[in-house]
Amino acid sequence: MDLVYFVGRFHVLVLHLPIGIILVAIVLEWAARNEKYARLDAAAPLLWATAAIVSIVTVILGYMHYAEGGFDGNAGNLHRLFGTSLAVVTTLVWVLRTRFHALYGKSRLVLAAVLIILVFTTGHFGGSLTHGSSFLTGALAPDTSQIVASAPRGD
């Protein structure tokens, strides 16, 4: 089991790859709609294939990492749910893009929106696991006890 835990820890190294590839694929396809950049569209199937494969690997590593324990609570479960959903939808986009081009053309904007929402939602819950649930919003409402403790006294 130690090998599973060791390999699972690589999740935190590879998790940024699918995020970047998915966002690049979406931007590339958006840019390719412009005639000037239409030739970029040829790279989209390879990007989606890579995004799907790397997403699946990331999810497998995530499940291995989760098996180690210490990820109790709602954030861990939601991160797994949304991360797995992200891999499934990315794989669906790859299949539609390469095999069902007409259907993909009709659903591409909705799929892109779903993927963007899944990327941010999955990242939010993953960040909550590693940095705490108030990591993003904590800077907006700083701990005032630190300010009071460091205020000059009128001695």
C-alpha positions as CSV (number, residue, x, y, z in Angstrom):
1,M,0.0,0.0,0.0
2,D,3.0,2.3,0.5
3,L,3.6,2.3,-3.2
4,V,0.0,3.4,-3.9
5,Y,0.4,6.2,-1.4
6,F,3.7,7.3,-2.9
7,V,2.4,7.3,-6.5
8,G,-0.8,9.0,-5.3
9,R,1.1,11.9,-4.0
10,F,2.1,12.8,-7.6
11,H,-1.5,14.0,-8.0
12,V,-0.4,17.4,-6.7
13,L,2.3,17.6,-9.4
14,V,0.2,16.7,-12.4
15,L,-3.1,18.3,-11.5
16,H,-2.2,21.5,-13.2
17,L,-1.7,19.9,-16.6
18,P,-5.3,19.1,-17.4
19,I,-6.3,22.6,-16.2
20,G,-3.9,24.3,-18.6
21,I,-4.6,22.0,-21.5
22,I,-8.4,22.3,-21.2
23,L,-8.2,26.1,-21.0
24,V,-5.8,26.3,-23.9
25,A,-8.0,24.0,-26.0
26,I,-11.1,26.2,-25.3
27,V,-9.2,29.4,-26.1
28,L,-7.7,27.8,-29.3
29,E,-11.0,26.7,-30.6
30,W,-12.5,30.1,-29.8
31,A,-9.6,31.8,-31.7
32,A,-9.9,29.4,-34.6
33,R,-13.4,30.7,-35.3
34,N,-11.7,33.8,-36.7
35,E,-10.6,33.2,-40.3
36,K,-7.2,34.6,-39.5
37,Y,-6.6,31.8,-37.0
38,A,-8.6,29.0,-38.6
39,R,-5.6,26.8,-39.1
40,L,-5.3,26.4,-35.3
41,D,-8.3,24.2,-35.3
42,A,-6.2,21.3,-36.6
43,A,-4.5,21.2,-33.2
44,A,-7.8,20.9,-31.2
45,P,-8.2,17.1,-31.5
46,L,-4.7,16.4,-30.2
47,L,-5.3,18.9,-27.3
48,W,-8.6,17.3,-26.3
49,A,-7.0,13.8,-26.5
50,T,-4.2,15.0,-24.3
51,A,-6.5,16.7,-21.9
52,A,-8.7,13.6,-21.6
53,I,-5.8,11.3,-20.9
54,V,-4.0,13.6,-18.5
55,S,-7.4,14.2,-16.7
56,I,-7.9,10.5,-16.3
57,V,-4.4,10.0,-15.0
58,T,-4.9,12.9,-12.6
59,V,-8.1,11.4,-11.2
60,I,-6.5,8.0,-10.8
61,L,-3.6,9.6,-8.9
62,G,-6.1,11.6,-6.9
63,Y,-8.0,8.5,-5.8
64,M,-4.7,6.9,-4.8
65,H,-3.8,10.0,-2.8
66,Y,-7.2,10.0,-1.2
67,A,-6.7,6.4,-0.1
68,E,-3.9,7.6,2.2
69,G,-6.5,9.3,4.4
70,G,-6.6,12.6,6.1
71,F,-9.1,14.1,3.6
72,D,-12.3,13.7,5.6
73,G,-15.2,16.1,5.2
74,N,-17.2,17.7,2.5
75,A,-14.4,19.4,0.6
76,G,-12.7,16.0,-0.1
77,N,-15.8,14.4,-1.3
78,L,-16.8,17.4,-3.5
79,H,-13.2,17.6,-4.9
80,R,-13.4,13.9,-5.9
81,L,-16.9,14.3,-7.4
82,F,-16.1,17.4,-9.5
83,G,-12.6,16.2,-10.5
84,T,-14.1,12.9,-11.7
85,S,-16.8,14.8,-13.5
86,L,-14.2,17.0,-15.1
87,A,-12.3,14.0,-16.5
88,V,-15.6,12.4,-17.8
89,V,-16.7,15.7,-19.5
90,T,-13.2,16.2,-21.0
91,T,-13.3,12.7,-22.4
92,L,-16.8,13.3,-23.8
93,V,-15.6,16.5,-25.5
94,W,-12.7,14.5,-27.0
95,V,-15.0,11.8,-28.3
96,L,-17.5,14.3,-29.7
97,R,-14.8,16.5,-31.2
98,T,-13.2,13.6,-33.1
99,R,-16.1,11.3,-33.9
100,F,-19.3,13.4,-33.8
101,H,-18.2,16.8,-35.2
102,A,-21.7,18.0,-36.0
103,L,-23.0,17.3,-32.5
104,Y,-19.9,18.8,-31.0
105,G,-20.4,22.0,-33.1
106,K,-23.9,22.4,-31.7
107,S,-22.9,21.8,-28.0
108,R,-19.4,23.3,-27.9
109,L,-20.3,26.5,-26.1
110,V,-22.3,24.7,-23.4
111,L,-19.5,22.1,-23.0
112,A,-16.9,24.8,-22.7
113,A,-18.9,26.6,-20.0
114,V,-19.4,23.3,-18.1
115,L,-15.6,22.6,-18.3
116,I,-14.7,26.1,-17.1
117,I,-17.1,25.8,-14.2
118,L,-15.8,22.3,-13.4
119,V,-12.2,23.5,-13.5
120,F,-12.8,26.3,-11.1
121,T,-15.1,24.3,-8.8
122,T,-12.7,21.4,-8.6
123,G,-9.8,23.7,-8.0
124,H,-11.7,25.5,-5.3
125,F,-12.4,22.4,-3.3
126,G,-8.9,21.1,-3.9
127,G,-7.5,24.4,-2.7
128,S,-9.8,24.1,0.4
129,L,-8.2,20.8,1.2
130,T,-4.6,22.1,0.9
131,H,-5.0,25.7,2.1
132,G,-8.2,25.7,4.2
133,S,-11.7,26.7,3.4
134,S,-11.1,30.5,3.9
135,F,-8.0,30.7,1.8
136,L,-9.5,32.8,-1.0
137,T,-11.8,34.9,1.1
138,G,-9.5,35.2,4.1
139,A,-7.7,38.1,2.5
140,L,-10.9,40.1,2.2
141,A,-11.7,39.8,6.0
142,P,-8.3,39.7,7.7
143,D,-8.1,38.7,11.3
144,T,-8.5,41.9,13.3
145,S,-7.0,40.4,16.4
146,Q,-3.6,40.8,14.8
147,I,-4.2,44.5,14.2
148,V,-5.4,45.1,17.7
149,A,-2.4,43.2,19.2
150,S,0.1,45.2,17.2
151,A,-1.5,48.7,17.8
152,P,0.6,51.2,19.7
153,R,-0.4,51.6,23.3
154,G,-1.0,55.0,24.9
155,D,1.5,54.4,27.8
